[in-house]
Amino acid sequence: MTINATTMKCAKCLRQQPSAEACIHCGLLRENFAQYQKQNPFDPELMNDWSQLKDAWQQEAKHEEFYQKYANTPKRSQITALYTSALEQQDTRDQAARQLEKLRKLAIAVASMGLVRKEKEKRNPWFTAVAILVFFVVLVVVALLLLRNTEKPEKQRAGQKTLSSLTGESHWEK
């Protein structure tokens, strides 16, 4: 974090900018820069690797090695901030933009996987068992109703004959 009278460097996104109450890029309040840096320190190993990468900036293989080492770790946001700060310098802009695009795609993929995982976690393991049980209960009820309806006409006929015999008329005769 660098702060002077005219410019400051954000503790979160590492972008150099005119001095203000908050970072114009990520919104972190200037009064919280020190607290943010204490709570989210940059890993010394990461910073050492970044320093070595800057020395070999034009070598695509070094960027790939750096990406492979840190992209799938919790330090992904830190390398995003480092590459974002590199966008500000003319000589590092193109490489930084390519790496940020890779990180953006990775972030989208990770977020998508997280949504799928959360959706699967939402399902109660008993849901399928209960759904199958309900299906069979409905099936049995329908079968019983069908059996009852097939027996009903015979009972109705018997009841009608009895009723007809009382009235002296036969319902079945034409």
Sequence and secondary structure as in RCSB ss.txt:
>XXXX:A:sequence
MTINATTMKCAKCLRQQPSAEACIHCGLLRENFAQYQKQNPFDPELMNDWSQLKDAWQQEAKHEEFYQKYANTPK
RSQITALYTSALEQQDTRDQAARQLEKLRKLAIAVASMGLVRKEKEKRNPWFTAVAILVFFVVLVVVALLLLRNT
EKPEKQRAGQKTLSSLTGESHWEK
>XXXX:A:secstr
 EE SSEEE TTT  EEE  SB TTT  BGGGHHHHHHHS   HHHHHHHHHHHHTTT HHHHHHHHHHHTTSTT
HHHHHHHHHHHTTSGGGHHHHHHHHHHHHHHHHHHHHHHHHHHHHHHS THHHHHHHHHHHHHHHHHHHHHHHHH
HHHHHHHHHHHHHHHHHT  TT  
